Structure formats: structure tokens, C-alpha cells
Amino acid sequence: MHFRLKKHILERLDPFSIVADELSLIATRLRSMVAAEVPNLASAAEYFFKIGAEGKRFRPTVLLLMATALNVHIPELPPAGVGDTLSSDLRTRQQRIAEITEMIHVASLLHDDVLDDADTRRGVGSLNAVMGNKLAVLAGDFLLSRACLTLASLKNTEVVTLIATVVENLVTGETMQLTTASTQRFSMEHYMQKTYSKTASLMSNSCKSVAILAGHTAGDAKLAFEYGKNLGLAFQLIDDVLDFTGTSASLGKGSLTDIRHGIITAPILFAMEEFLQLRAVDKGFDNPANLDTALEYLGKSRGIERTKELAMKHANQAAAAIDSLPQSDDEDVIKSRLALVDLTQRVITRSK
């Protein structure tokens, strides 16, 4: 890349620390936003926003970095709780996108866990396991309603359309995952479309929303979209690899989760191209013997390797989108762009 940055800045680059103060502010606001008058609903909605349970806040980090990478400077941060008085401020409006994205993401996790009958999430008991399916579904619905209220406050119809599309895609993707037609179950194209809908749509449309709010050109907004799309696809492809190669402790969930639920992902799809016999054991992966057979064929194939290669391809496309943004000599802009590129590598080299 053609960024002129001192070597010591490059060596100390940590994408998460660059926006740490803002992430703390957003976390505080999120915990306040999910408070509800009904105690049970409040405790359920707060479940994954507790201090220590929120994870890395990967998506808000990407969006805050994208805001700066698009030549938007970080203002002096207001104290926690004062941010609402600055709703007309661009950076605050972009922070709202990060908050909306996180609420939609967590809502989708709550609903997914109910559909998958999951026991754990992020290394702790899943909400449905702790409080029951009904409350978990209602908590997810509540988070979506809070996200909608925040979205409406931005008063930008294009951004509303983009985020509404995300919610539609989440439902479409989950429905695609339930399909039983073998022509679709064994199709890589179908799998990638499902993956975009379930994972990458949220990131791509949120990144574009950040650009739209700042009044950037259609070209720059498209680059932001492409970054989010390809980063999201790379992220999920590596998730699919880790479902076979990771451990329960490092993943925060049980390994082999997808295949045990009969969900065919990229490594198995690639293995099926080499070993058609794998199709014969499809839908019977809950049977230990069939699961062992599938894992045996996967081990003989290049399924894991080809999935990693595809993830690398999308990570490189994400980095290329950042490299295509208009040149800038601003150090904060450069640092944020480098951090976004660094995230593309972190996504494909992670072990959890």
C-alpha cells in the first residue's frame, strides 16, 4: 500500500486500541439503551452487553475505523451520557450506526441460538438455555425495536433502507439455511449467498451507511460496502474452518456445531467436489458413524485448505477496497486505513 507512515506507528498498530475510548462510550450507551421497564426483559436484553461479556466489539471497531478512514476526524469525546445532546454531530451519528449494528447482531445471535437449540455463546450459557426460548426470542425482538428507534432518529431514508435490507437479509439467510433441496444444499453459490445474507450484509451495509451519513460520493460508499462485504465473507469462511479445527474453549462454542445440525459449510462442500460419496451421508451427520465418515473424507480432501484460500481471496479484496480510497496525507486517516487492512489479516489468521 502507498501509505506514508512512520515505522514505529506501524509496529504499534492495534485496531481496537485506536478506537478504545469510543468503544467504551458506545458500550455504556448500549447498556443504557437496552434498559426496559419490564425487569425480565431488561435482564435478558442486557445479557450480552454486560461488562466482560461483550467480546471484542469487532463490528463497532470496523465502523469507527471506517468513519475515520473516509476522512472524518474524531472530535473531542463527550463524557458518557452527554452524547445524546450532540445528535446533529456527524461522528455521533456514525457512532449510532455502530450501536444499531451491534444491537442487530446480538438480536440475530439470540434468535440463532433458539433455532439451533444452542447451550453456550461466547463461552457462557446461551440466553435460551438460561432463561428459556420465549424470553430469548422476545429479547431479540426488543433489541431490534431499539435498533429501529435509533435508526429512525438519524432521519436519513437511504440509511434506513440499507439497515432494513440487513434485517431482511438475516431472515432470508436463515431461511436459506433450512432448505432441504440437494441442488441447493450442495451448491457453493447458494452457500455464499446464504453467508452474505447471514453475516456479510450487516457489515457491508453498515459500512456504506457510515459513508452515506458523511455525504461521501457513490464511489467511496461503494468501496466501504465492498470492504464490509468481503471482510464479512472472509470472517464467516474462517468460522467454518474453525468449526472443524478449533476447540470449544477457543471458539466460545462447541466445535463441529454446524455439521452436527446438518448445516453444510464450505469445507464440506469443497470436500464433496473431490469425494461425491460424501453426499450419500448428508443429513445423517447426527449419527456418529456418518460424522466420522464425513470427517475422514474431509481430512483426505483439500476442503479446509480451499476454504482458507477463499477466505484469503475475500480478505485481499477487502484490503484492495481500502487501498482504492482517495489518497490522504492525514495521519489519523492513514492509521485507520492501515488498521482496517490489518483487520483483514487478523480475521483469516485468528484461532477463535
Secondary structure, DSSP 8 states (H G I E B T S, - for coil): ------HHHHHT--HHHHTHHHHHHHHHHHHHHT--SSHHHHHHHTGGGSTTTSTT-HHHHHHHHHHHHTT--------TTTGGGGTTSHHHHHHHHHHHHHHHHHHHHHHHHHHHT-SEETTEE-HHHHH-HHHHHHHHHHHHHHHHHHHHHT--HHHHHHHHHHHHHHHHHHHHHT---HHHHT-HHHHHHHHIIIIIHHHHHHHHHHHHHTT--HHHHHHHHHHHHHHHHHHHHHHHHHHHHS-HHHHTS-TTHHHHTT---HHHHHHHHH-GGGGGGTT-TTSHHHHHHHHHHHHHSSHHHHHHHHHHHHHHHHHHHHHTS-----HHHHHHHHHHHHHHHHHHH---
